[in-house]
Amino acid sequence: MSTVAPPLPGQRILSQRWSDATFVHWRVDPDEVTPHLPAGTRPDVFDGSAWVGVIAFQMSRTSFFGGPSIPWLGTFPEINVRHYSVDDAGRRGVVFSSLEASHLLPVLAAQAAFGLNYQWARMSLGRRGDLVAYRSRRFGPGFPATHLVARVREEPVHDDPLADFLTARWAFHERHLGRTTYSRNSHEPWPLQRAELVHFRDDLLAVAGFPHLAARAPDSVLYSPGVDTLFSAPRRA
């Protein structure tokens, strides 16, 4: 699997910085993931398993069509629950079960433009020494929440096929307006380090349909200081 992003297929419409990213993943049976994927896609597997991830990070430097960065409104923490997909054309991507974000206007814009299941939430992100902590509580039915604390190790990740499979993703599949779309992004390879989960109390996995995972030790925990990302417009898959 290539760790170098292919060129964007069209004009850049959006750019962002993703930083302080923690990737927590569990292996699951592909049949568990299939019902959660849009039409025309199937689970992308590694070592015979599908994967469910909780990814937490800070978004910043958001700008549209090469314009200036949007202050405040374009900077916020995000936590997403996601799966990995491949379509009939062999194109790999991500499928988001949910995406928590702390600013309402970007939530509404992403729902309208991409059909993504963004949810408005009260969120925070903090660093202390080698620990990075994320909190989120959704504004909505049941107020599902998550609290994730990871310890970052001084152990760079190199030549790890699983890490590449989970992070070298430059697209997402989404069902929007009655059709499956494929949206591309581009960024440099994630600079990755090993990490360990220190604390995890979570409702988001259960809301996404995987209530058994939060109590189970993850199969992969990674951290990255971040990447700069570009997006092109979504296209029909």
N, C-alpha and C positions, 0 to 999 in steps of 0.2 A: 504494500500500500504506500503510495507516494506521500511524502511529507512536505511537498512543495505545491502550493496552490496553483491551479491552472489560471490563465488570464480570465478576467471577468468577461461575460458574453455581451455586455452592453455598457451604457453610460453609468458611471458611478452616481448613485442617488443619495447615498448616506455613508458617513464615516463615523467611527467611534473608537474610543480607547477602552479596552477591557483589562482591568488590573486586579491584583490580589485575588486570583481565581483559584478556587479549590474544587477538585473533581472527585466525587465519591461515587463509586460504582459497585453494583451487585450483578452477578451472573444469574440469569433466569432461563427457564425453558422457553424456546421461541414461541410455542403455542400460547404462552401467557401474554406475549406482546402483540401477537397478530391482531386481536380485536381492537387494539388501540391505534392502529395505523390507518392512514387514508387509503382510499381505493387506488389500485395500481401499484402499491408498494408492499413489501414483505420485510420481515426482520432481517437485518444484516447481522451475521453471526461471526463470532470468533471462537475458535476451539469448540465448536458445536453449540455455543450458548449465545442467546441474546443478552443484552445488557440494559439495565435501568440505572440512570445516573441522577444525582442531585448535584448541581453545579452552582456555586455561589461566587459572586465577583462584584467589583465596582465598575460601573459604566461612567465614562466621562468624555469630554471633547466631542460631543455629538454635533455634527454639522450636516447640512443638506446641500447637494449639488456643488460641493467644493467651497461653500460659503464659510463665514466665520463660525467658530464654535458657539453653541448656545450656552450662555452662563446659567448656572443653577439648575434650570429646567432640564438640561441635558446631562446632569450629573446625579446619579443615584445608585444604590445597591440593587442587585437583581439576584434572584434565586430561581432556577428552573429545574423542572423534572423532565427528563427526556429519554427517548429511545433512539435506536439507530436503524436506518431504513435503506433499502435499495429498490429501485424501480425496474420496470421491464426493460428499460434501456441500459441498465447496469449502472445508473448514477447513484452514488451513495449520498446519504444525507442524515439529518437529524429530524426527529419528530418530537415536538414539545407537547407534553401533557398539560403543563401549566408554566407560567412565568410570573413571578411576583416582582413588583416594582413599586417604589415609594412615591412616585409622582403621578397624579391622575391623568394629566394631559397626554404624556407619552403612552400611557396605557390605552387610552381611547384611540390615539392615532395608530398604534400598532394593530389594534383590533380591526380598525377600519381598513387600513392599507394592506395588511398581510393576512388577516383572519386569525392571528395568533391569540391564544387563550391567555392574554395578559390579565393579571389581577392586581388591584390596588391594595397595598399593604403598608403597615408601619414597619420600618426596617432600620437596621443599624449594622455597621461593620467597624470592627476595631482590631488594632494590632498591639501586642505587648510582647516584646522579646521575640521568641520563636513561635508564639501563638497567634493565630488569626481566628476571629470569632464573628459569626453572622447571626442575626436574629431577624425574624419576620413574623408578623401576625396579620392575616388578611382581614380587610374590611368586608364582611359578607357572612353568609350563613355558616354557623358553626365556628367562625373565626379561626380557621386552621392556622397553625403556627409551626415554626421550626426554630431550633437553636442548635447551631453547629459550631464546634470548636475543634480546630486542627492544629497539630504541631508540625511545623515545617522543618525538615531535616536538611543539613548541608550535604545533600547527596544528589547530584545531578543525574538525570535520566538520559541515557544514550542507548541507541540500538535496542529498543524495547518494542516489539511488534504490537503488544496489547496497548501500551500507552499511545502508540501511533494510531491504532484503530479507534481509540476512544476520543482522541483530541484532534486528529488531522481530518477535520470535517469542514468543508467549505460550502455547505448548502443545507437547506431544510426543505422538507416536504410538508405541505399543509393543505387541508381541505378548506376551500374558501369560495363562496358564491356558487356552490354546486359542482365545483371541479377541483381536482388536485393540482396544486401549483408547485413549482420548483424554483426556489430563490437562492441565488449564489452570493457568496461573499469571498473575500480574499484577505489573507494576512500571512505574515511570516510564520514559520513553525513555532509552536509554543515552546519557550524555554522552560523545561519541566524539572521539578525536584520531587523526591519522595516526601510523603507526609504520613501522619498517622491521625486517626480520629480519636480525640480526647473526650469529647462529649457530643452526643447526638440525641436530641429529643424532637420528634418530628410527627406531624400530621399530614404533610403534603403527599407522601408516598401512599398513604391510605386513601386519600381523596382521589389520587390518580389511579386507584385500582390495585395497589400492591401493599395491602395492610400487613403482610408478614415480613417485609424487608427491614423496617426501621429497627426491629429488635435483633436483627442478625448482623454479625460483623461484616463489613464491606469486603469485597474482593480486590479492590484497588482504591488507593487514595493518593492523589497527586496535587501538586501546587505549582502555580506559575505566577511570576511577577506581572506578566501581562503582554498583550500584543495590540497593535493598531489595526483596525479592521475596516474594509470597504465593502459596500453592498451594491448590487445592481438590482433592477426591477424584477419582480417575480414573473415567471412565465408558466404557461400550461405544461404540466408534466407529460 
